[in-house]
């Protein structure tokens, strides 16, 4: 087997121009890789900028709103913190009685990634509607809690619906529901109330990671255990909804931002590791 000879040198003892060009290209490639490495490092460091919204000790920064009660009244100690988790509990209820609850975080957000872990436990509270079995949600782009009426069941918002399986049947989670709102999906305005995701079914009391990526009035993505299961855009107020109609100013229906709340719909549920990553755009 012959060996390739060393490249010839010119009269000046230097390598030919084509090799010099190759060297320049190599250096450029290395520089590009170096910049990519810096970008990767920057992206990795940005992951440390997640901000915890729940301290694992109490509900500091969170305010309950339960149907039939004024803002801040935590009827039946529905929302509570025990053993480092945020719980929705009904052990002080005789029956549900239509007391839908939402726990609001104090700050409004526009562009961010929110993630948390949730699980359903125990039995549904007597009197809870059938569709609320192992049912909760993350409400985004919510109206201000102060603007809700005393008897209002749900805030005008976009709901990342969280569902648990019944042990037998397929039941997706990370779905979309739209109290007082509409969204656009595949260039079509969706006016139906709920829209299923393509997620797996999660039975039992296992912890599930739910995440939502929000870009103001742009794209919104639902992720379950790290997988995108639903995507849409242009969240907007429904002018035919009585509660939403009150929020429309200067005929502008588009939602750019809003509050975040966690839902209580008659089935015990727990939340932990509630954190947010603001996005710069």
Residue pairs with C-beta under 8 A, 6 or more apart in sequence:
7 15
7 16
7 19
8 16
9 15
9 16
10 16
14 20
46 277
47 277
49 277
49 278
50 275
50 276
50 277
51 275
51 276
51 277
51 278
52 273
52 274
52 275
53 61
53 105
53 260
53 274
53 275
53 276
54 62
54 86
54 116
54 271
54 272
54 273
54 274
54 275
56 81
56 84
56 85
56 272
57 81
57 84
58 81
59 79
59 80
59 81
59 86
59 103
61 105
61 106
61 107
62 79
62 103
62 104
62 105
62 106
63 71
63 72
63 103
63 104
63 106
63 145
64 71
64 72
64 73
64 74
64 78
64 79
64 101
64 102
64 103
64 104
65 71
65 72
65 101
65 102
65 103
65 104
65 145
65 148
65 155
65 261
66 73
66 74
66 75
66 78
66 99
66 100
66 101
66 102
66 264
67 98
67 99
67 100
67 101
67 151
67 152
67 153
68 75
68 98
68 99
68 150
68 151
69 75
69 99
69 150
70 150
71 145
71 146
71 148
74 80
75 99
75 101
76 90
76 92
76 93
76 99
77 89
77 92
78 88
78 89
78 90
78 99
78 101
78 264
79 86
79 87
79 88
79 101
79 103
79 264
80 86
80 87
80 89
81 87
84 272
85 270
85 271
85 272
86 103
86 262
86 270
86 271
86 272
86 274
87 268
87 269
87 270
87 271
88 101
88 136
88 262
88 263
88 264
88 267
88 268
88 269
88 270
88 271
89 268
90 96
90 125
90 266
90 268
93 99
93 125
93 126
94 126
95 125
95 126
95 127
96 125
96 126
96 127
96 128
96 266
97 127
98 153
100 153
100 154
100 263
100 264
100 265
101 263
101 264
101 265
102 139
102 142
102 145
102 154
102 155
102 261
102 262
102 263
102 264
103 261
103 262
103 264
104 142
104 145
104 155
104 259
104 260
104 261
105 259
105 260
105 261
107 259
108 144
108 257
108 258
108 259
109 214
109 257
109 258
109 259
109 260
109 276
109 278
110 214
110 216
110 256
110 257
111 214
111 215
111 216
111 278
111 279
111 280
111 281
112 213
112 214
112 276
112 277
112 278
112 279
113 211
113 212
113 213
113 214
113 276
113 277
113 279
114 138
114 140
114 211
114 212
114 214
114 260
114 274
114 275
114 276
114 277
115 209
115 210
115 211
115 212
115 223
115 273
115 274
115 275
116 138
116 209
116 210
116 211
116 271
116 272
116 273
116 274
116 275
117 207
117 208
117 209
117 210
117 271
117 272
117 273
118 136
118 162
118 207
118 208
118 210
118 269
118 270
118 271
118 272
119 164
119 205
119 206
119 207
119 208
119 269
119 270
120 134
120 136
120 164
120 205
120 267
120 268
120 269
121 205
121 268
121 269
121 270
122 267
122 268
123 268
124 132
124 133
124 134
124 266
124 267
125 266
125 267
125 268
127 266
128 265
128 266
128 267
129 265
129 266
132 265
132 266
132 267
133 166
133 267
134 163
134 164
134 165
134 166
134 267
135 161
135 162
135 163
135 164
135 265
135 266
135 267
136 161
136 162
136 262
136 263
136 264
136 265
136 267
136 269
137 159
137 160
137 161
137 162
137 177
137 262
137 263
137 265
138 159
138 160
138 162
138 210
138 212
138 260
138 261
138 262
138 263
139 154
139 155
139 157
139 158
139 159
139 160
139 259
139 260
139 261
139 262
139 263
140 157
140 158
140 159
140 160
140 212
140 214
140 220
140 258
140 260
141 157
141 158
141 181
141 214
141 235
141 255
141 257
141 258
142 155
142 156
142 157
142 258
142 259
142 260
142 261
143 155
143 156
143 157
143 180
143 243
143 247
143 258
143 259
144 259
145 155
145 259
145 261
147 246
147 247
148 155
148 243
149 243
152 243
154 179
154 180
155 179
155 259
155 261
156 179
156 180
156 181
156 237
156 241
156 243
156 244
156 247
157 179
157 180
157 181
157 258
157 261
158 176
158 178
158 181
158 183
158 220
158 235
158 255
159 176
159 177
159 178
159 179
159 263
160 174
160 175
160 176
160 210
160 212
160 222
161 173
161 174
161 175
161 176
161 177
161 194
162 173
162 174
162 208
162 210
162 263
162 269
163 171
163 172
163 173
163 175
164 171
164 173
164 202
164 203
164 204
164 267
165 171
165 201
165 202
165 203
165 204
166 203
167 203
167 204
169 201
170 201
171 201
172 196
172 197
172 198
172 199
172 200
172 201
172 229
173 197
173 199
173 201
173 202
173 208
173 210
173 224
173 229
174 197
174 199
174 210
174 222
174 223
174 224
174 229
174 230
175 194
175 195
175 196
175 197
175 222
175 230
176 183
176 190
176 194
176 195
176 197
176 222
176 230
176 232
177 193
177 194
177 195
178 190
178 193
178 194
178 238
179 193
179 241
179 243
180 237
180 238
180 241
180 243
180 244
181 235
181 236
181 237
181 238
181 241
181 244
181 255
182 189
182 190
182 191
182 235
182 236
182 237
182 238
183 189
183 190
183 220
183 232
183 233
183 234
183 235
183 236
184 190
184 232
184 233
184 234
185 195
185 231
185 232
185 233
190 232
191 238
195 230
197 222
197 224
197 229
197 230
198 229
198 230
199 224
199 227
199 229
200 224
202 208
207 272
208 224
208 225
209 224
209 225
209 226
210 222
210 223
210 224
211 222
211 223
211 224
211 226
212 220
212 221
212 222
212 223
213 219
213 220
213 221
213 223
213 279
214 220
215 279
215 281
216 256
216 257
216 281
217 233
217 234
217 235
217 236
217 254
217 255
217 256
218 233
218 234
219 231
219 232
219 233
220 231
220 232
220 233
220 235
221 228
221 230
221 231
222 228
222 229
222 230
222 231
223 229
234 254
235 254
235 255
236 253
236 254
236 255
237 244
237 245
237 247
237 248
237 253
237 254
237 255
238 244
238 253
239 245
239 248
239 253
260 276
262 271
262 274
